[in-house]
Amino acid sequence: MSYISQDFANVVDNYPDVFTRKFNLAEDTNVVICDLEAIRANRAFQNKMLSNLGRTKGLVSQANVELGLLEKVKEKLGAIQ
């Protein structure tokens, strides 16, 4: 899972025409502004987001399987007590 998540595209850094960053000096933070019109017009960005989403679905699906198995183990342990 760590290997797959390392391959996620950092869309905020990779698509500055879609996401504008501004530094908030008072709070010492970055503010990211999303340009919805630019997102709708940028097919490369949309493709990268779908690629990231595909990887995310796989990770979430695997985590749900593992969670189900852990819940079964918990039930069996509760039955022993």
N, CA and C atoms as an extended XYZ file, in Angstrom:
243
Properties=species:S:1:pos:R:3:atomname:S:1:resname:S:1:resid:I:1 pbc="F F F"
N         0.828       -1.192        0.000 N   MET     1
C         0.000        0.000        0.000 CA  MET     1
C         0.867        1.249        0.000 C   MET     1
N         1.979        1.191        0.711 N   SER     2
C         2.877        2.339        0.749 CA  SER     2
C         3.438        2.621       -0.643 C   SER     2
N         3.788        1.582       -1.375 N   TYR     3
C         4.331        1.747       -2.725 CA  TYR     3
C         3.303        2.405       -3.648 C   TYR     3
N         2.061        1.942       -3.583 N   ILE     4
C         1.016        2.492       -4.441 CA  ILE     4
C         0.765        3.958       -4.116 C   ILE     4
N         0.689        4.291       -2.833 N   SER     5
C         0.386        5.673       -2.462 CA  SER     5
C         1.532        6.616       -2.814 C   SER     5
N         2.761        6.107       -2.888 N   GLN     6
C         3.878        6.960       -3.294 CA  GLN     6
C         3.745        7.381       -4.749 C   GLN     6
N         2.985        6.620       -5.514 N   ASP     7
C         2.805        6.915       -6.931 CA  ASP     7
C         1.663        7.894       -7.188 C   ASP     7
N         0.963        8.325       -6.144 N   PHE     8
C        -0.104        9.316       -6.328 CA  PHE     8
C         0.515       10.607       -6.850 C   PHE     8
N        -0.138       11.195       -7.802 N   ALA     9
C         0.327       12.481       -8.313 CA  ALA     9
C        -0.049       13.586       -7.334 C   ALA     9
N         0.872       14.469       -7.076 N   ASN    10
C         0.581       15.646       -6.257 CA  ASN    10
C        -0.016       16.685       -7.196 C   ASN    10
N        -1.328       16.639       -7.341 N   VAL    11
C        -1.993       17.486       -8.334 CA  VAL    11
C        -1.886       18.973       -8.015 C   VAL    11
N        -1.785       19.317       -6.748 N   VAL    12
C        -1.664       20.731       -6.393 CA  VAL    12
C        -0.341       21.293       -6.920 C   VAL    12
N         0.740       20.536       -6.764 N   ASP    13
C         2.037       21.000       -7.267 CA  ASP    13
C         2.163       20.841       -8.783 C   ASP    13
N         1.580       19.770       -9.315 N   ASN    14
C         1.748       19.464      -10.738 CA  ASN    14
C         0.851       20.278      -11.659 C   ASN    14
N        -0.202       20.877      -11.128 N   TYR    15
C        -1.144       21.638      -11.948 CA  TYR    15
C        -1.382       23.025      -11.349 C   TYR    15
N        -0.364       23.888      -11.408 N   PRO    16
C        -0.512       25.222      -10.814 CA  PRO    16
C        -1.543       26.088      -11.527 C   PRO    16
N        -1.909       25.715      -12.764 N   ASP    17
C        -2.944       26.475      -13.460 CA  ASP    17
C        -4.333       26.153      -12.913 C   ASP    17
N        -4.449       25.027      -12.225 N   VAL    18
C        -5.721       24.612      -11.629 CA  VAL    18
C        -5.774       25.007      -10.151 C   VAL    18
N        -4.632       24.894       -9.480 N   PHE    19
C        -4.550       25.209       -8.053 CA  PHE    19
C        -3.544       26.336       -7.845 C   PHE    19
N        -4.004       27.453       -7.366 N   THR    20
C        -3.132       28.584       -7.055 CA  THR    20
C        -2.793       28.527       -5.571 C   THR    20
N        -1.526       28.668       -5.266 N   ARG    21
C        -1.097       28.706       -3.863 CA  ARG    21
C        -0.814       30.143       -3.457 C   ARG    21
N        -1.254       30.472       -2.256 N   LYS    22
C        -0.922       31.770       -1.676 CA  LYS    22
C        -0.465       31.523       -0.253 C   LYS    22
N         0.529       32.284        0.170 N   PHE    23
C         1.047       32.145        1.528 CA  PHE    23
C         0.317       33.108        2.450 C   PHE    23
N        -0.194       32.579        3.562 N   ASN    24
C        -0.869       33.390        4.564 CA  ASN    24
C         0.146       33.691        5.659 C   ASN    24
N         0.750       34.855        5.615 N   LEU    25
C         1.807       35.233        6.553 CA  LEU    25
C         1.313       35.252        7.998 C   LEU    25
N         0.105       35.721        8.220 N   ALA    26
C        -0.430       35.831        9.581 CA  ALA    26
C        -0.532       34.464       10.258 C   ALA    26
N        -0.868       33.436        9.491 N   GLU    27
C        -1.034       32.101       10.072 CA  GLU    27
C         0.106       31.157        9.706 C   GLU    27
N         1.067       31.643        8.921 N   ASP    28
C         2.201       30.845        8.468 CA  ASP    28
C         1.734       29.555        7.789 C   ASP    28
N         0.762       29.699        6.885 N   THR    29
C         0.221       28.547        6.165 CA  THR    29
C         0.070       28.868        4.688 C   THR    29
N        -0.041       27.819        3.897 N   ASN    30
C        -0.350       27.953        2.478 CA  ASN    30
C        -1.854       27.850        2.293 C   ASN    30
N        -2.381       28.650        1.428 N   VAL    31
C        -3.787       28.580        1.063 CA  VAL    31
C        -3.837       28.134       -0.394 C   VAL    31
N        -4.607       27.087       -0.671 N   VAL    32
C        -4.739       26.586       -2.034 CA  VAL    32
C        -6.117       26.968       -2.551 C   VAL    32
N        -6.131       27.614       -3.709 N   ILE    33
C        -7.377       28.041       -4.334 CA  ILE    33
C        -7.627       27.168       -5.551 C   ILE    33
N        -8.788       26.535       -5.593 N   CYS    34
C        -9.161       25.626       -6.665 CA  CYS    34
C        -9.961       26.381       -7.719 C   CYS    34
N        -9.520       26.304       -8.971 N   ASP    35
C       -10.200       26.962      -10.079 CA  ASP    35
C       -11.056       25.925      -10.817 C   ASP    35
N       -12.351       25.881      -10.519 N   LEU    36
C       -13.235       24.870      -11.093 CA  LEU    36
C       -13.320       24.948      -12.609 C   LEU    36
N       -13.302       26.149      -13.165 N   GLU    37
C       -13.339       26.288      -14.625 CA  GLU    37
C       -12.090       25.692      -15.254 C   GLU    37
N       -10.938       25.904      -14.622 N   ALA    38
C        -9.683       25.338      -15.134 CA  ALA    38
C        -9.707       23.816      -15.046 C   ALA    38
N       -10.303       23.281      -13.986 N   ILE    39
C       -10.426       21.827      -13.852 CA  ILE    39
C       -11.270       21.264      -14.983 C   ILE    39
N       -12.381       21.905      -15.260 N   ARG    40
C       -13.274       21.435      -16.325 CA  ARG    40
C       -12.597       21.484      -17.696 C   ARG    40
N       -11.679       22.409      -17.877 N   ALA    41
C       -11.026       22.588      -19.173 CA  ALA    41
C        -9.753       21.759      -19.333 C   ALA    41
N        -9.219       21.220      -18.244 N   ASN    42
C        -7.917       20.562      -18.287 CA  ASN    42
C        -8.073       19.040      -18.261 C   ASN    42
N        -8.049       18.426      -19.431 N   ARG    43
C        -8.245       16.975      -19.537 CA  ARG    43
C        -7.096       16.195      -18.892 C   ARG    43
N        -5.876       16.704      -18.990 N   ALA    44
C        -4.731       16.028      -18.367 CA  ALA    44
C        -4.921       15.951      -16.854 C   ALA    44
N        -5.384       17.035      -16.257 N   PHE    45
C        -5.648       17.035      -14.810 CA  PHE    45
C        -6.730       16.017      -14.464 C   PHE    45
N        -7.809       16.005      -15.235 N   GLN    46
C        -8.900       15.066      -14.982 CA  GLN    46
C        -8.417       13.620      -15.066 C   GLN    46
N        -7.588       13.330      -16.067 N   ASN    47
C        -7.052       11.976      -16.200 CA  ASN    47
C        -6.194       11.589      -15.008 C   ASN    47
N        -5.378       12.522      -14.521 N   LYS    48
C        -4.519       12.226      -13.376 CA  LYS    48
C        -5.347       12.003      -12.116 C   LYS    48
N        -6.406       12.791      -11.953 N   MET    49
C        -7.282       12.589      -10.792 CA  MET    49
C        -7.963       11.221      -10.850 C   MET    49
N        -8.404       10.810      -12.033 N   LEU    50
C        -9.019        9.487      -12.178 CA  LEU    50
C        -8.008        8.384      -11.907 C   LEU    50
N        -6.778        8.601      -12.312 N   SER    51
C        -5.717        7.639      -12.026 CA  SER    51
C        -5.498        7.520      -10.520 C   SER    51
N        -5.421        8.660       -9.829 N   ASN    52
C        -5.292        8.644       -8.365 CA  ASN    52
C        -6.487        7.953       -7.718 C   ASN    52
N        -7.683        8.242       -8.209 N   LEU    53
C        -8.896        7.656       -7.652 CA  LEU    53
C        -8.877        6.142       -7.789 C   LEU    53
N        -8.428        5.648       -8.936 N   GLY    54
C        -8.337        4.205       -9.130 CA  GLY    54
C        -7.426        3.555       -8.111 C   GLY    54
N        -6.316        4.183       -7.804 N   ARG    55
C        -5.405        3.646       -6.789 CA  ARG    55
C        -6.051        3.706       -5.400 C   ARG    55
N        -6.758        4.780       -5.133 N   THR    56
C        -7.403        4.942       -3.831 CA  THR    56
C        -8.465        3.877       -3.602 C   THR    56
N        -9.271        3.604       -4.630 N   LYS    57
C       -10.315        2.591       -4.494 CA  LYS    57
C        -9.725        1.239       -4.126 C   LYS    57
N        -8.594        0.908       -4.736 N   GLY    58
C        -7.937       -0.356       -4.414 CA  GLY    58
C        -7.491       -0.410       -2.966 C   GLY    58
N        -6.932        0.687       -2.485 N   LEU    59
C        -6.478        0.742       -1.097 CA  LEU    59
C        -7.647        0.644       -0.129 C   LEU    59
N        -8.717        1.369       -0.405 N   VAL    60
C        -9.888        1.352        0.467 CA  VAL    60
C       -10.533       -0.027        0.462 C   VAL    60
N       -10.616       -0.634       -0.696 N   SER    61
C       -11.194       -1.966       -0.807 CA  SER    61
C       -10.397       -2.964        0.025 C   SER    61
N        -9.076       -2.931       -0.072 N   GLN    62
C        -8.230       -3.839        0.708 CA  GLN    62
C        -8.383       -3.581        2.202 C   GLN    62
N        -8.438       -2.328        2.599 N   ALA    63
C        -8.610       -1.995        4.016 CA  ALA    63
C        -9.949       -2.500        4.528 C   ALA    63
N       -11.005       -2.432        3.723 N   ASN    64
C       -12.313       -2.939        4.132 CA  ASN    64
C       -12.295       -4.448        4.320 C   ASN    64
N       -11.582       -5.161        3.456 N   VAL    65
C       -11.437       -6.618        3.609 CA  VAL    65
C       -10.739       -6.929        4.926 C   VAL    65
N        -9.636       -6.227        5.185 N   GLU    66
C        -8.888       -6.450        6.418 CA  GLU    66
C        -9.724       -6.108        7.646 C   GLU    66
N       -10.494       -5.034        7.579 N   LEU    67
C       -11.362       -4.653        8.692 CA  LEU    67
C       -12.392       -5.738        8.967 C   LEU    67
N       -12.991       -6.292        7.922 N   GLY    68
C       -13.959       -7.372        8.095 CA  GLY    68
C       -13.340       -8.578        8.769 C   GLY    68
N       -12.126       -8.928        8.382 N   LEU    69
C       -11.440      -10.067        9.003 CA  LEU    69
C       -11.123       -9.782       10.469 C   LEU    69
N       -10.698       -8.568       10.770 N   LEU    70
C       -10.412       -8.207       12.162 CA  LEU    70
C       -11.680       -8.246       13.022 C   LEU    70
N       -12.812       -7.847       12.447 N   GLU    71
C       -14.069       -7.904       13.189 CA  GLU    71
C       -14.447       -9.351       13.496 C   GLU    71
N       -14.186      -10.274       12.570 N   LYS    72
C       -14.453      -11.696       12.816 CA  LYS    72
C       -13.556      -12.239       13.922 C   LYS    72
N       -12.292      -11.823       13.922 N   VAL    73
C       -11.367      -12.240       14.981 CA  VAL    73
C       -11.854      -11.721       16.326 C   VAL    73
N       -12.301      -10.483       16.360 N   LYS    74
C       -12.820       -9.882       17.600 CA  LYS    74
C       -14.016      -10.656       18.123 C   LYS    74
N       -14.932      -11.031       17.216 N   GLU    75
C       -16.094      -11.818       17.609 CA  GLU    75
C       -15.699      -13.158       18.214 C   GLU    75
N       -14.741      -13.820       17.577 N   LYS    76
C       -14.306      -15.128       18.062 CA  LYS    76
C       -13.605      -15.002       19.412 C   LYS    76
N       -12.822      -13.954       19.594 N   LEU    77
C       -12.174      -13.739       20.874 CA  LEU    77
C       -13.197      -13.438       21.969 C   LEU    77
N       -14.241      -12.700       21.607 N   GLY    78
C       -15.302      -12.399       22.573 CA  GLY    78
C       -16.049      -13.658       22.978 C   GLY    78
N       -16.190      -14.616       22.060 N   ALA    79
C       -16.881      -15.870       22.348 CA  ALA    79
C       -16.062      -16.747       23.287 C   ALA    79
N       -14.753      -16.609       23.262 N   ILE    80
C       -13.885      -17.421       24.121 CA  ILE    80
C       -13.973      -16.967       25.566 C   ILE    80
N       -14.152      -15.682       25.782 N   GLN    81
C       -14.158      -15.147       27.152 CA  GLN    81
C       -15.379      -15.525       27.861 C   GLN    81
